């Protein structure tokens, strides 16, 4: 999963995390709507839209730092986005430790993102270096 954000100087920062099947739901993914019975609800949460449930409005903002700050094994590099517009000069952080999620949550990825892949092909590294912590 990729988390993309922009800092106050309009620089794009990306975090990549891999998931593997575990015994319990991942709290971060639960907050983002993964594994919920109603995939439309999850999709709206993921897009930070308000959702009405039993006449109550819910607007969830997810703090990924709460779940990622204890991860010490990562590499970083300057690369580009993996989907259009494929901006370059993106600071990437790739977690080397896999996160755990339930099989139900992992199986919900195609429901939330569609069944077609958006994987960009391998790109030349143009001399970029991986920096490890």
N, C-alpha and C positions, 0 to 999 in steps of 0.2 A: 504494500500500500504506500502511496506517495502523499505526503502532506506538503502543500505549496503555500507560501505566504510571501508578503512583501514587507520590507522594513520601511521606516520613515523616510529613507533616501531613495525609495522606489527600487531597491535592489531585491531581486527574487531569491528566496532561500527555500530549499527543498529538503525534506527528510524522507528517507525510504526505510520502511520496516517490513521484514518478512514475518509471516505467521506460520505456525505449525499447529496441528490438531492437539488439543489438550483436553482435560477432563471437565473444565468449567468455562462458562462464558467469560470473555474478556470485557472488563468494565468499560474501557474506552470504546470498544466496538458497540457495546450495548447502548452507550450514550449517543452514538452516531446512528443508531437504528438498525444495526446488523443483527439478524436473527429474530427480529420482531415478527409477530404473526402477520401484520399488515405491512407489506413492503412499501406501499405508498407513504405510510406514516414515517418509515425509516428514511425514505428518500427526501421527504420534506424536512425532517430533522437535520439530515446531512447538509441540506442547502440553507440551513438556518432560517427556515420559514416557520411561521406560527401554525400550530396544528390544534384543531378543536377536538377534545375528547370529553364526552359527558358535559358539554358546555363550559369546559375550562380551557383557557388558552395556555399552551406550553410553548416557550421559546427557549431552546437550549443552546448555550454557547459551550463549546468543549475546550477544555484546557489540556492540550496534549502534553504539555510540559509536566503535568502531574504524573503522567504515566511513563514519560521518557527520561526524565532528569536523572534517574538512577542507573541508566544504561551507560556503561563506561567504554564498551568496545565498539568503536566506529571508525570509519575512514571518511575523509572529506576530500573534495576536489571541486574545481571550477568546471562546469559542464553546461548543458543546455536542457531545456524542458523536453520531455519525451512525447509531447503531443502539441499540435499546432497552437500557437504560432512558433513553437520550438525555439524560443528565445535563448540566446547564448548568455554567457557571463552569469550563470546561476550557481550559487554556492550550494553544493550537495553535501549532506551528511547521510551516510548509509550505516544503519545499525548492523553490527555483525552478529549480535545475539538475537535469535528468533523470539518473537513474542508468542504466547500461547492463546488460543481461541478454541471455542467448542466447534465440533464438526458442523453443527447447525448454523453457527455464525459464518464459518468459511463457505458453506454451501449457499449462503445468502448473497455472496458477492455478485454472482451473475444476475440475480434478481434486481439488485440496486444499480448495477453498472451496465447491464445488458450482456448478452451472450457473446457478442462480437468482441474480439480482443482489440486493444488499442496499443499493443506493444510496438514500439519503434525499433527498427532494425539496428544492429550493431553499427556504431559510428566510429570513425577514426579518432584516436585520442589526441592528435595534434600536439604531442609533447606534454600533455597534462600529467601531473604527478599526483599519486594518492598520498595523502597525509594521514597517518594514523595517530591515535592518541597515545 
